[in-house]
Amino acid sequence: MRVDILIKRLNDEQASLAREALTRPQGKDGYDYGRVVGMYAGLEQAKNLINAILEEQETRNSNI
């Protein structure tokens, strides 16, 4: 799988979560809000980890 496609899918999922939380807040309780915030943060962490791994690989390759 290409990494740029993976990052795009993670961004798309984050945007979907944010839209859902903002467009349908009625009937949501604190648990639902916390769940969405946690999922959003988890996706952000996944993107950060992927970027860190890519940077590490680039650094290793440039030191060879």
Backbone as JSON, one array per atom type, in Angstrom:
{
  "sequence": "MRVDILIKRLNDEQASLAREALTRPQGKDGYDYGRVVGMYAGLEQAKNLINAILEEQETRNSNI",
  "N": [[0.85, -1.18, 0.0], [0.48, 2.21, -0.77], [1.91, 4.89, 1.0], [0.99, 7.54, 0.89], [-1.65, 7.23, 0.14], [-2.67, 5.9, 2.35], [-2.34, 7.9, 4.36], [-4.06, 9.83, 3.29], [-6.53, 8.5, 3.53], [-6.71, 8.32, 6.32], [-6.87, 11.06, 6.93], [-9.3, 11.63, 5.65], [-11.06, 10.09, 7.2], [-10.79, 11.37, 9.68], [-11.88, 13.88, 9.04], [-14.48, 13.11, 8.49], [-15.33, 12.2, 11.02], [-15.19, 14.63, 12.43], [-17.08, 16.19, 11.03], [-19.39, 14.7, 11.54], [-19.63, 14.98, 14.33], [-20.09, 17.71, 14.52], [-22.31, 18.26, 12.9], [-24.38, 16.68, 13.8], [-25.0, 17.07, 16.65], [-27.12, 16.85, 18.39], [-28.72, 15.05, 20.96], [-26.45, 13.77, 21.66], [-24.31, 12.56, 24.16], [-21.92, 13.08, 26.85], [-20.28, 10.86, 26.71], [-20.42, 10.01, 23.99], [-19.31, 12.25, 22.74], [-16.73, 12.2, 23.86], [-15.85, 9.77, 22.82], [-15.71, 10.31, 20.05], [-13.82, 12.38, 20.04], [-11.63, 10.99, 21.07], [-11.24, 9.06, 19.07], [-10.6, 10.73, 16.92], [-8.21, 11.84, 17.88], [-6.69, 9.52, 18.04], [-6.45, 8.8, 15.33], [-4.93, 10.97, 14.48], [-2.6, 10.51, 15.93], [-1.8, 8.12, 14.72], [-1.2, 9.05, 12.13], [0.96, 10.76, 12.78], [2.8, 8.88, 13.73], [3.27, 7.34, 11.43], [4.43, 9.31, 9.79], [6.73, 9.84, 11.32], [8.08, 7.4, 11.15], [8.58, 7.34, 8.4], [10.28, 9.57, 8.16], [12.41, 8.67, 9.7], [13.29, 6.51, 8.14], [14.1, 7.9, 5.85], [16.21, 9.37, 6.92], [17.98, 7.32, 7.63], [18.5, 6.28, 5.07], [19.77, 8.44, 3.87], [22.11, 8.56, 5.26], [23.6, 6.5, 4.4]],
  "CA": [[0.0, 0.0, 0.0], [1.22, 3.47, -0.8], [1.73, 5.65, 2.24], [0.18, 8.74, 0.66], [-3.05, 6.81, 0.13], [-3.0, 5.64, 3.74], [-2.48, 9.2, 5.03], [-5.29, 10.46, 2.79], [-7.68, 7.81, 4.14], [-6.77, 8.75, 7.72], [-7.39, 12.43, 6.91], [-10.72, 11.56, 5.3], [-11.78, 9.56, 8.36], [-10.82, 12.44, 10.67], [-12.83, 14.88, 8.58], [-15.81, 12.52, 8.65], [-15.65, 12.25, 12.45], [-15.43, 16.02, 12.81], [-18.37, 16.59, 10.46], [-20.46, 14.01, 12.28], [-19.75, 15.58, 15.66], [-20.58, 19.08, 14.42], [-23.59, 18.35, 12.22], [-25.42, 15.96, 14.51], [-24.7, 17.04, 18.09], [-28.32, 16.63, 19.19], [-28.84, 13.72, 21.52], [-25.15, 13.21, 22.01], [-23.93, 12.8, 25.54], [-20.5, 13.24, 27.04], [-19.59, 9.66, 26.25], [-20.3, 10.05, 22.53], [-18.35, 13.3, 22.41], [-15.41, 11.69, 24.23], [-15.5, 8.72, 21.87], [-15.31, 10.93, 18.78], [-12.57, 13.09, 20.28], [-10.6, 9.97, 21.2], [-10.97, 8.48, 17.75], [-9.91, 11.76, 16.15], [-6.85, 11.91, 18.4], [-6.02, 8.27, 17.65], [-6.09, 8.92, 13.92], [-3.84, 11.95, 14.42], [-1.41, 9.82, 16.43], [-1.39, 7.18, 13.67], [-0.52, 9.84, 11.07], [2.24, 11.21, 13.31], [3.68, 7.73, 13.79], [3.66, 7.01, 10.06], [5.37, 10.34, 9.35], [7.99, 9.66, 12.05], [8.74, 6.23, 10.56], [9.09, 7.74, 7.09], [11.43, 10.45, 8.38], [13.5, 7.82, 10.18], [13.8, 5.78, 6.99], [14.82, 8.86, 5.0], [17.47, 9.69, 7.59], [18.85, 6.15, 7.47], [18.91, 6.18, 3.68], [20.69, 9.53, 3.53], [23.37, 8.32, 5.97], [24.29, 5.35, 3.77]],
  "C": [[0.89, 1.24, 0.0], [0.88, 4.29, 0.43], [0.86, 6.88, 2.03], [-1.31, 8.41, 0.63], [-3.52, 6.53, 1.56], [-3.23, 6.93, 4.52], [-3.76, 9.9, 4.58], [-6.52, 9.81, 3.41], [-7.83, 8.19, 5.61], [-7.32, 10.17, 7.82], [-8.88, 12.45, 6.6], [-11.56, 11.08, 6.49], [-11.87, 10.61, 9.47], [-11.86, 13.49, 10.29], [-14.26, 14.38, 8.76], [-16.24, 12.55, 10.12], [-15.98, 13.66, 12.89], [-16.77, 16.52, 12.28], [-19.53, 15.97, 11.22], [-20.69, 14.66, 13.64], [-20.37, 16.97, 15.59], [-21.98, 19.17, 13.8], [-24.72, 17.65, 12.95], [-25.14, 15.91, 16.01], [-25.91, 16.75, 18.96], [-28.35, 15.19, 19.68], [-27.53, 13.08, 21.89], [-24.87, 13.52, 23.48], [-22.42, 12.92, 25.63], [-19.7, 12.04, 26.57], [-19.37, 9.69, 24.75], [-19.28, 11.1, 22.09], [-16.92, 12.82, 22.71], [-14.94, 10.61, 23.27], [-14.99, 9.31, 20.57], [-13.98, 11.66, 18.94], [-11.41, 12.09, 20.39], [-10.23, 9.33, 19.88], [-10.21, 9.46, 16.87], [-8.44, 11.84, 16.57], [-6.05, 10.66, 18.02], [-5.59, 8.29, 16.2], [-4.93, 9.89, 13.74], [-2.53, 11.3, 14.87], [-0.9, 8.82, 15.39], [-0.67, 7.91, 12.55], [0.85, 10.3, 11.53], [3.25, 10.07, 13.35], [4.16, 7.34, 12.4], [4.68, 8.03, 9.54], [6.72, 10.19, 10.04], [8.77, 8.47, 11.48], [9.33, 6.59, 9.21], [10.32, 8.64, 7.22], [12.65, 9.65, 8.84], [14.12, 7.04, 9.03], [14.59, 6.69, 6.07], [16.17, 9.22, 5.6], [18.47, 8.55, 7.44], [19.37, 6.07, 6.04], [19.9, 7.27, 3.29], [22.05, 9.36, 4.21], [24.17, 7.17, 5.36], [25.28, 5.81, 2.75]]
}
